[in-house]
Amino acid sequence: MKFTTTEIICTAALCLFAVSTHAADPAKAQRDAEYKSTVAKADADYKAAKDACKAKSGNDKDVCMKEAKASHVKVVEDAKAKRKSAAAMADAREDKMDAQYKVAKEKCDAMKGDAKDACLRDAKAKYKM
């Protein structure tokens, strides 16, 4: 069975698309898992800190409870910021690649025939992973 060049290019493009969509999911899943793990540890630490505060009384107990709560909030908020920052960096990287692809594609428009086709293939391979 012989395949035409167009069929081969379309198949390759579909494979690249499938790989790129699956590649983005594990990174998000990893960030979410790290976030959940960090929050779970912070919750356990907070519970232990509150239990340690029970032995105190008066203002010392109040201060201890506030310190435990402040520590918990700090860890959780840092985890949220880290997760959002990583997602923002991934989005920015994708946007930059898309912009570079558009520039490369525009440069290909000046060419004709096979040279243009080769230029477009190279641009897709380089910027549309």
Sequence and secondary structure as in RCSB ss.txt:
>XXXX:A:sequence
MKFTTTEIICTAALCLFAVSTHAADPAKAQRDAEYKSTVAKADADYKAAKDACKAKSGNDKDVCMKEAKASHVKV
VEDAKAKRKSAAAMADAREDKMDAQYKVAKEKCDAMKGDAKDACLRDAKAKYKM
>XXXX:A:secstr
    HHHHHHHHHHHHHHHHHHHHHHHHHHHHHHHHHHHHHHHHHHHHHHHHHTT  HHHHHHHHHHHHHHHHHH
HHHHHHHHHHHHHHHHHHHHHHHHHHHHHHHHHTT  HHHHHHHHHHHHHHH  
